[in-house]
């Protein structure tokens, strides 16, 4: 993990397209602004994990059970 120290209104750039700016520093929290192209998804970690779980569940629900598949194939 790469660790940066930034103050309010300072930023860092990821690649050529993503800029992360520290907007506010409060007690126990930091407000971060992210500027990125629309084709790049930006999510909080817990939302990203929920999306991954839902995608995995959806993909698995499309795979028929082996006994059903054998009946279909005759």
C-alpha atoms as one frame of an Amber mdcrd trajectory, in Angstrom:
protein
   0.000   0.000   0.000   1.272   3.417  -0.934   0.583   5.995   1.793   0.370
   9.757   1.219   0.097  12.644   3.646  -2.130  15.430   2.336  -3.618  18.556
   3.878  -6.982  20.169   3.157  -7.288  21.284  -0.477  -4.269  19.202  -1.533
  -4.665  16.389  -4.019  -2.955  13.475  -5.680  -3.266  12.111  -9.193  -3.689
   8.450 -10.141  -2.630   7.705 -13.701  -3.545  10.528 -16.049  -7.278  10.543
 -15.380  -8.073  10.394 -11.660  -7.573  13.189  -9.130  -8.247  12.725  -5.411
  -8.629  15.924  -3.368  -8.909  16.298   0.405 -11.944  18.536   0.909 -12.331
  18.569   4.682 -10.704  16.990   7.702 -12.981  16.482  10.685 -12.894  14.589
  13.945 -12.661  10.947  12.948 -13.389  11.493   9.262 -11.952  12.897   6.058
 -14.058  14.177   3.165 -12.489  13.202  -0.156 -13.430  14.413  -3.628 -12.652
  12.267  -6.666 -12.540  13.507 -10.242 -12.580  10.633 -12.727 -13.908   9.955
 -16.223 -17.434   8.536 -16.405 -16.184   5.150 -17.655 -14.333   4.564 -14.365
 -16.521   3.309 -11.508 -15.884   4.816  -8.094 -17.540   3.181  -5.060 -17.095
   3.051  -1.308 -15.446  -0.256  -0.407 -18.545  -1.715   1.267 -20.664  -0.886
  -1.807 -18.043  -2.446  -4.105 -18.067  -5.653  -2.010 -21.890  -5.795  -2.136
 -21.826  -5.399  -5.932 -19.289  -8.244  -6.210 -21.467 -10.518  -4.028 -24.582
  -9.737  -6.070 -22.768 -10.348  -9.361 -21.423 -13.679  -8.101 -24.868 -14.746
  -6.890 -26.440 -13.763 -10.207 -23.819 -15.685 -12.177 -24.239 -18.808 -10.045
 -28.023 -18.734 -10.318 -27.707 -19.088 -14.106 -25.831 -22.407 -13.899 -28.285
 -25.341 -13.889 -27.741 -28.233 -11.504 -26.064 -31.265 -13.050 -29.121 -33.567
 -12.809 -31.307 -30.994 -14.574 -28.659 -30.492 -17.242 -28.471 -34.267 -17.861
 -32.260 -34.469 -18.253 -32.241 -31.599 -20.717 -29.464 -33.164 -22.766 -31.250
 -36.519 -22.737
